[in-house]
Amino acid sequence: MSTMNSHVILLVGAGPAGMAVAASLAKAGHEIIILNRDIKFGGLAEYGIFPAKLKLRGGLKKQYWELLERPNVHYFGNVSIGNGKDLTVDEVRNLGASAVVFSIGAQGTKAIGVEGDSAKGVFHAKDVVYHFNRLPGFGDCPFEMGKHVAIIGAGDVMVDIAHWLIRYKKIDRVTAIVRRGPAERKYNPKEIRMVCANMDVPGITTEVGRIKDRLAAVGQNADEVLKGLTDEFTKCEPKVSETKMGFKFLASPKRILVDGNNRVRGLEMEDNKLEPKGTDTAAVGLKQYYEFPCDSVVFAVGDRVDETVGLPYKGGMFVTNPSKTSNDPDDSLFQAYDETTGEILAGVFLAGWARKASEGLVGIAKRDGDWCAEVVSRYLATRQPGNQSKVVLDKLKTILKSRKSHPVDVQSLRALEAAEKAHKNATDCIGEFKYASNQEMIGMIERGKT
Ligand SMILES: Cc1cc2nc3c(=O)[nH]c(=O)nc-3n(C[C@H](O)[C@H](O)[C@H](O)COP(=O)(O)OP(=O)(O)OC[C@H]3O[C@@H](n4cnc5c(N)ncnc54)[C@H](O)[C@@H]3O)c2cc1C
């Protein structure tokens, strides 16, 4: 029940950003209704972060359970928002809440748009990560990796995929394809410990030697750069496979080469040089091409938001208000904005990766959620409390029933968790049992009710 000064807030997306918004506004006494595409809460904390990071994932899960068990928080898992989904954006806005926050992450994939990227053996990193974390729709599909996988990218996600390929798939070779040089690598040195036991150091030494003149041209000493790279190969996790991992630097894939069955057989690569760009460097193509043999390719080049949801969208991002405010945090950065009308979408806010795709770790997403809650609170302070939560909840339930949706509440999630824990069949890298399809989860929940 709403108290005198409390508002009803609808929150779409129960990842780290959304859960931070919910925690802050629930603590302030507002009624929070959470709609989440996945049956389970957590977003990438459940389906992105490497499964072996039990401490991080366990800590987050505990916090999220505590939040969801508050009487003023109402959870509806398995409810997707978007055109042709359980509810549209407009329907959510018309449910009668005082504000709506979209914290739906960045569900679109970025590709670098090269010829052949629909060939068999080409994957997007997030799909692979969703697969090994058993997100329904991905966990139950085969992801057939070959023996030599090229991963395009030099960030933490590249390392996570290499980790899975090396420690669990035990393939022959993994090569990270990096547009710039070793000095411009983006991954966290701690993350490389997961895979450094498998580094092909002689191969990496040869590779850095191959590009030494191009490094020297921007004032980088190849020996020092190599030392900086390989010095991080310490405290390596014990080796469990014979997979060799290497790098191809100053390399941009231009085309995916396929065999007669449209299966990857290699990459056509362009050699790059580095050019100074302010205090940083930029990669510039040299128009010199070569073939790089491999049998699978994974693009780990970042994400973009899902433009089909129905929020104003431009260039990979949902649009926010271009008119800055003097508040800190600046309200405009969190306000959804319609460029066609030139107006803010009143009471509609964005947080986390939905606001800035691929921006940082869980801590950053949480901070973004905290900031968004501040902005929403400022907005609520200008408004009279609206509907009681029962009014909004009844309207929502009526629509979901008419759509034959299967929302999942917290009680059902607890039952699901107990059933998964009782399973003895923990498989490969997950180390815990997870139902891989919504059908199995809903089936289990329904059986428990009868
Ligand atoms: C591969 C990978 C590994 C990572 N590893 C780490 C790590 O080790 N440590 C770390 O700190 N951070 C890690 N991160 C970063 C971290 O996962 C993100 O910072 C964080 O999850 C972003 O939070 P978010 O809430 O904005 O989005 P998300 O976590 O993506 O959550 C989005 C939520 O919205 C829901 N949703 C999506 N679309 C809809 C829709 N249309 N309708 C309704 N609901 C919807 C989803 O079900 C999901 O629950 C990793 C990220 C990736 C991709």
The ligand as a MOL file (V3000), in Angstrom:
LIG
                    3D

  0  0  0     0  0            999 V3000
M  V30 BEGIN CTAB
M  V30 COUNTS 53 58 0 0 0
M  V30 BEGIN ATOM
M  V30 1 C 30.5760 -10.6590 -20.8860 0
M  V30 2 C 30.4980 -9.6950 -19.7620 0
M  V30 3 C 31.2230 -9.9490 -18.6070 0
M  V30 4 C 31.2060 -9.0500 -17.5470 0
M  V30 5 N 31.9300 -9.3350 -16.4440 0
M  V30 6 C 31.9170 -8.4780 -15.4010 0
M  V30 7 C 32.6690 -8.7670 -14.2310 0
M  V30 8 O 33.3550 -9.7830 -14.1450 0
M  V30 9 N 32.6110 -7.8690 -13.2080 0
M  V30 10 C 31.8370 -6.7460 -13.2510 0
M  V30 11 O 31.8040 -5.9900 -12.2820 0
M  V30 12 N 31.1230 -6.4510 -14.3740 0
M  V30 13 C 31.1570 -7.2810 -15.4440 0
M  V30 14 N 30.4350 -6.9690 -16.5750 0
M  V30 15 C 29.6920 -5.6990 -16.6440 0
M  V30 16 C 28.3110 -5.7660 -15.9690 0
M  V30 17 O 27.6900 -6.9610 -16.2980 0
M  V30 18 C 27.4790 -4.5460 -16.3830 0
M  V30 19 O 28.1730 -3.3880 -15.9260 0
M  V30 20 C 26.0750 -4.5050 -15.7930 0
M  V30 21 O 25.4560 -5.7560 -15.8140 0
M  V30 22 C 25.1760 -3.5020 -16.5450 0
M  V30 23 O 23.9770 -3.4060 -15.8340 0
M  V30 24 P 22.5660 -2.9560 -16.4450 0
M  V30 25 O 21.6010 -3.1010 -15.3090 0
M  V30 26 O 22.6910 -1.6330 -17.0750 0
M  V30 27 O 22.2040 -3.9800 -17.6190 0
M  V30 28 P 21.9960 -5.5510 -17.6460 0
M  V30 29 O 22.8580 -6.2200 -16.6380 0
M  V30 30 O 22.1490 -5.9550 -19.0610 0
M  V30 31 O 20.4710 -5.7800 -17.2150 0
M  V30 32 C 19.4170 -5.5280 -18.0730 0
M  V30 33 C 18.1220 -6.1620 -17.5330 0
M  V30 34 O 17.0440 -5.7070 -18.3370 0
M  V30 35 C 16.2090 -6.7810 -18.7280 0
M  V30 36 N 15.6500 -6.4440 -20.0520 0
M  V30 37 C 16.3180 -6.3420 -21.2180 0
M  V30 38 N 15.4910 -6.0000 -22.2180 0
M  V30 39 C 14.2600 -5.8940 -21.6640 0
M  V30 40 C 12.9700 -5.5850 -22.1880 0
M  V30 41 N 12.7960 -5.2950 -23.4830 0
M  V30 42 N 11.9250 -5.5950 -21.3400 0
M  V30 43 C 12.0810 -5.8880 -20.0240 0
M  V30 44 N 13.2760 -6.1750 -19.4770 0
M  V30 45 C 14.3580 -6.1680 -20.2830 0
M  V30 46 C 17.1060 -7.9960 -18.7380 0
M  V30 47 O 16.3150 -9.1580 -18.4840 0
M  V30 48 C 18.0920 -7.6880 -17.6090 0
M  V30 49 O 17.6160 -8.2240 -16.3860 0
M  V30 50 C 30.4330 -7.8640 -17.6500 0
M  V30 51 C 29.6910 -7.6110 -18.8150 0
M  V30 52 C 29.7180 -8.5130 -19.8660 0
M  V30 53 C 28.9310 -8.2280 -21.1150 0
M  V30 END ATOM
M  V30 BEGIN BOND
M  V30 1 1 1 2
M  V30 2 1 2 3
M  V30 3 2 2 52
M  V30 4 2 3 4
M  V30 5 1 4 5
M  V30 6 1 4 50
M  V30 7 2 5 6
M  V30 8 1 6 7
M  V30 9 1 6 13
M  V30 10 2 7 8
M  V30 11 1 7 9
M  V30 12 1 9 10
M  V30 13 2 10 11
M  V30 14 1 10 12
M  V30 15 2 12 13
M  V30 16 1 13 14
M  V30 17 1 14 15
M  V30 18 1 14 50
M  V30 19 1 15 16
M  V30 20 1 16 17
M  V30 21 1 16 18
M  V30 22 1 18 19
M  V30 23 1 18 20
M  V30 24 1 20 21
M  V30 25 1 20 22
M  V30 26 1 22 23
M  V30 27 1 23 24
M  V30 28 2 24 25
M  V30 29 1 24 26
M  V30 30 1 24 27
M  V30 31 1 27 28
M  V30 32 2 28 29
M  V30 33 1 28 30
M  V30 34 1 28 31
M  V30 35 1 31 32
M  V30 36 1 32 33
M  V30 37 1 33 34
M  V30 38 1 33 48
M  V30 39 1 34 35
M  V30 40 1 35 36
M  V30 41 1 35 46
M  V30 42 1 36 37
M  V30 43 1 36 45
M  V30 44 2 37 38
M  V30 45 1 38 39
M  V30 46 1 39 40
M  V30 47 2 39 45
M  V30 48 1 40 41
M  V30 49 2 40 42
M  V30 50 1 42 43
M  V30 51 2 43 44
M  V30 52 1 44 45
M  V30 53 1 46 47
M  V30 54 1 46 48
M  V30 55 1 48 49
M  V30 56 2 50 51
M  V30 57 1 51 52
M  V30 58 1 52 53
M  V30 END BOND
M  V30 END CTAB
M  END
